[in-house]
Amino acid sequence: MHVAEAIASRKSIRAFKPDPVPRVVVEDILTRAARAPSGGNLQPWRVYALLGAARDELVRRVTEARRQHPMGESPEYLVYPPNLAEPWRTRRFRIGEAMYEALGIPRGDMSARLAHITRNWQFFDAPVGLMFTIDRCMQQGQWADLGMFLQNVMLLARAHGLHTCAIEAWAMWHRQVREYLSIPDSEMLFCGMALGHADEAAPVNALVSERAPLEEFAVIRESL
């Protein structure tokens, strides 16, 4: 698959088929993704891959924990800036409304909306769950490196005919994830990711988020 096609076809998938992904494919994706740019070659990313029973056990533990804390714990970082200004506030609102419309969930049905949120912590039924961490001593530059590593994983998944969904909602269960995976305290959980075969029949997977036109985010100069 050409890289341009991988970028164009990458989208957040929120319904997966149960078809397993071989371990060798997961290892290939992660190995190649490590070619991501890294300032000073620090390679600050860490990833924990869960397949089969290992993945199911984490889902089970979080499902059990939700009886006491339905919406998880407070994440260790702000997923979104407080008091989000325009145009970012509207963009976030639009994609949320578009997603629930694709799911057939009306705005006033809060119970159905909350039920869908819990699907994040089931990896949307994907057979592979990935957890990404970064050492607490790292700064903004290294968080950018982690982001490029994540992008590589998502694009390489497309090269294998697979899809992904990056899930920052997993940061709300950092204590459960840390305990289960024996993650040292020196590492911060950034996000999870679902990896698998998209259920193309699921209406929510037809959703493609909009992107701003070039002139809205880019300045290109050719002369003084």
DOVEXDREN-864641 format. One record per residue (C-alpha): z, y, x; residue in three letters. Coordinates in steps of 0.5 Angstrom, whole numbers, plus 500, padded with zeros to 3 digits. Each point is the difference from the previous one (the first is absolute). Last residue first. Layout:
<sites>
ZYXALA
...
</sites>
This chain:
<sites>
501576521LEU
495495497SER
500493498GLU
506500495ARG
502494496ILE
507501496VAL
502494496ALA
504499494PHE
497503494GLU
493500502GLU
500493501LEU
501498493PRO
507498498ALA
501493498ARG
501496494GLU
504493499SER
496494498VAL
502496494LEU
496494499ALA
506496502ASN
505502495VAL
495496495PRO
502494503ALA
493495500ALA
499502507GLU
507496502ASP
500502507ALA
501495506HIS
505501504GLY
505505504LEU
506504497ALA
503505505MET
507502501GLY
502507502CYS
504504506PHE
506496501LEU
504503506MET
501496506GLU
507501505SER
504496495ASP
496494502PRO
496496494ILE
503494499SER
495498495LEU
504499494TYR
505505502GLU
495506501ARG
496498494VAL
506501496GLN
503506503ARG
493503500HIS
499499492TRP
498507499MET
495500506ALA
496495496TRP
498505495ALA
495502506GLU
495495498ILE
494500504ALA
495496495CYS
495495503THR
493497499HIS
497494503LEU
493498502GLY
501499507HIS
497506502ALA
504504495ARG
507497503ALA
497503506LEU
500507497LEU
507499497MET
503498506VAL
497506504ASN
502505495GLN
508497501LEU
499501508PHE
497507499MET
506501496GLY
505498505LEU
497504505ASP
501506496ALA
507498500TRP
500500507GLN
498507500GLY
505502495GLN
506497505GLN
502494502MET
508498501CYS
501497494ARG
495494502ASP
495499495ILE
499495494THR
494497496PHE
501494495MET
495495498LEU
499496494GLY
495495499VAL
499496494PRO
498506496ALA
504500493ASP
500507499PHE
504500507PHE
506498495GLN
504506502TRP
494505498ASN
500496493ARG
507503499THR
496507499ILE
496496494HIS
506499496ALA
502507501LEU
494502497ARG
501495494ALA
507503499SER
498507500MET
495499495ASP
499508498GLY
494501505ARG
496494497PRO
499493504ILE
493497500GLY
500498507LEU
494505501ALA
503506497GLU
507498504TYR
496501506MET
496506498ALA
507503498GLU
502499507GLY
494502504ILE
500507496ARG
507501501PHE
500499508ARG
494505500ARG
503505496THR
506500504ARG
496500507TRP
496506498PRO
505503499GLU
507500502ALA
505494501LEU
507502498ASN
503495505PRO
495497505PRO
497493498TYR
503493503VAL
506504503LEU
503495505TYR
506495500GLU
498498493PRO
506500495SER
501493497GLU
496496495GLY
498502493MET
504495496PRO
506500504HIS
505495498GLN
495495496ARG
495502505ARG
503497506ALA
498493496GLU
493502500THR
500503507VAL
503493503ARG
494496496ARG
495504503VAL
503499507LEU
500493498GLU
492500498ASP
498503506ARG
503495505ALA
498494495ALA
493502501GLY
498505505LEU
504506503LEU
498504505ALA
505505504TYR
496506504VAL
503504505ARG
496507502TRP
502504506PRO
494498504GLN
502505506LEU
493500503ASN
502508502GLY
497502493GLY
498494496SER
493498497PRO
500494496ALA
498494505ARG
506496496ALA
495499494ALA
497495504ARG
506496501THR
502501493LEU
494498496ILE
499494504ASP
507498499GLU
499500493VAL
494496500VAL
503495504VAL
506500495ARG
495498494PRO
500504494VAL
502497494PRO
496501493ASP
506502495PRO
495506498LYS
502507501PHE
501506495ALA
502507503ARG
495501505ILE
500507504SER
493501502LYS
495498506ARG
493500498SER
498506503ALA
504499506ILE
497493501ALA
493502499GLU
500506505ALA
503494505VAL
494496499HIS
502493497MET
</sites>
